[in-house]
Amino acid sequence: MSYIPNTDAERNQMLKKIGVHSFEELIQVIPEKFLLLEPLNLSPPLSELELTQLVNALASKNIDTQKFSSFLGAGVYDHFIPAAVDTIVSRPEFYSLHSLSS
């Protein structure tokens, strides 16, 4: 899912549309027992490549086709494609008339 930032004006317009004046007013109906009362203990942010490497390290604890032979997808080799590539190549100026008609 793509990240779509909203301006303060857009957020205020959305809040007004649903009948509240602020984000705090919107969430005031949530019982206190469900609210986060202390900061999350999160690690520092990671780049897309670092996060992919971390997830792959965690996934490597599972049995997969990296450890055992598989004949599915023959000819596919290890490579990294940043998520931004999908967004960029999906722009209309990268399509040919042939690819649109297929």
N, C-alpha and C positions, 0 to 999 in steps of 0.2 A: 504494500500500500504506500502510495506516495505521500510525502509530507507537504501539506499546503498551509503556509503560514497565513494568519489573519491579522489585519491591522486592529488597533484599538477601536477605531470607528466601526469596523465590520463586526467585531465582538459585541460592541454596544448595540448595534442594530439587531443582531441575533437575540440578545438578551431582551431587548424591547419587544421583539416579535413574539417571544414566549411569555411576556408579561412580568418580567423581573427587572430590577434596576442594577443588579451587580451579580458577579459570580458567587460571592459569599451568600447572597440572598437565595441563589439557585440551590446551593448545597446545604442550606441551613436545616433542611428536612431530614438529612442523614443523621441517624442516631449517633451519639458521641462514641459509643463502643466500637463503631466502625471507622472512626476518624484516626488518621495517623497523628500521634501526639509527639513523636520524636523523629528526627531526621533518619532517613534510611542510611544504612552503613553500606554504601556502594563503592566499588573500586573506581579509580579514575576513568574517564571516557577513553574509548579505544577507536582507532581508525577502522574502516571497513575491513581492511586486510587483516589487522590484528584480531578483530572480532571473529572473522572467518577462521583464522588459525586456532583461536581458543575453542570455538565450537567444534572444529575438526578434532582437536586434541581430546575433548570430552567424548565425541562420537567414536573415537578410536578405541574406546573401551568396549565397544560393541563388536560383534563379529560382522564383517562386511566383505565386499568384493576387493578391498585393498589387501586383505589377508588371505583370501581364498580365491582360486581361479573361478572365473565366470565367463561364459561365452556370449553373454548379452551385451549388446552395444559394441561389438568388435570394431576396432579402429578409433575409439574415443580415448583420448589421452588426457592426462592431468593438465589442467590449466586454470587460471583465475580470470574471471571477467567481472569487473566492478558493476554494481547494480545500476550505476548511472548510464551504462552503455545501452541497456534496454530502453531507457527513457529517450536517450539521444537518437537511437536508430528508429524509434517508433514515430519520429517527427515526419510529417507528410513529405517534406522535401527529399527524404531518403527513399521514398517509394517510387517505383517505376509504374507506368500505366499497366504493364504486364502483371506486376505483382498485385495490383488492386483488382484486376479482373479475375484472378485465380481464386 
